[in-house]
Amino acid sequence: MYIRNLSLDEFDSSVENIYIEKIENKSYETKPHIHDCFQIIFCLHGSIIHHLPDTSARMFRGDVSIIPPNTEHYLSVNEQKNKYYNIAFRQEEIAKKFPNIKTVNEFLKSLTDTKTILPRLTLKYEDIYLLESTIGKMRIEYEERRSQREEIIAVCLLNLLTIISRQYIMQGKDYMSETDRKIKHLNHCIFYIDSHSDSPITLEQIAKMSTMSKSTFCSMFKEATGMTFSDYLNKKRIERIQSTIRNGASISTAAYGNGYNDLSTFYRNFVKHTGMTPSEFKKQIKTDRP
């Protein structure tokens, strides 16, 4: 079977052997191919399936994959509502700009030499947000063509590779250990809370979603977020309510529309998380506006 060889030189807009694009809301399947460069895939929303010759894995939000040069692979994107980043770069660019960063350069070399490539990495909660902000900054600099963008993009890429290499080494050949599976389920639960905090959510419901016991879930949740489930949920609800009030809603409408059925509980949580009453917050908004 013919395997197409894709070259980084085909991308006219690449910046010093680094290319980045955001792909969203497409349903398609690429054909098996190889690259003459490294490729990083970072899933932002929805899911995509990453296929290697001997294995495949479905990638969800926060999952990442790094593919070395001359490695056959392809993607299946079956959902319309999906977003992911595609980053391509040449190892020599990293080695040239950061010759003394041995861990990253050795990691890239090891990927080139190995025959075992992981189709997906499961990142920890805090690393997912760090990658999102880092890649987002890269994309802004890449597209807006600001001065010194080459240096900023290269530094961001180095940070990105440092996080990926650490997680890759931790997972090693024991792909998706039991702990990794728990972390992955936990991440999806946290993202679910973030996007559904205006709906009725219970600890029992989320613990069941995580496939862990309630005690294990609570322990891992607090370790990942620094908060109990209840405090985290209320914090997210209060943040939504603050945004709703800023947009002109009344205090009671904002509270009832974002998961609270009891105003006294809402007032108590609002003060706990903001240090002021809802009325004081609304007054502050009027004061801050020109």
Protein Blocks (a to p, Z undefined) as FASTA:
>chain_A
ZZddddfklpmkbgehiacdddehiacdddddddfbdcddddfbhjdddddfkbccddde
hiacdddehiacddddfbfbdcdddddddfklmmmmmmmlmmlmmmmmmmmmpmbdcfbd
cddfklmmmmmmmmmmmmmmmmnopghklmmmmmmmmmmmmmmmmmmmmnmmmghifklm
mmmmmmmmmmmmmmmmmpccdfklmmmmnopafklmmmmmmmmnopafklmmmmmmmmmm
mmmmmnopafklmmmmnopabfklmmmmmmmmnopafklmmmmmmmmpZZ
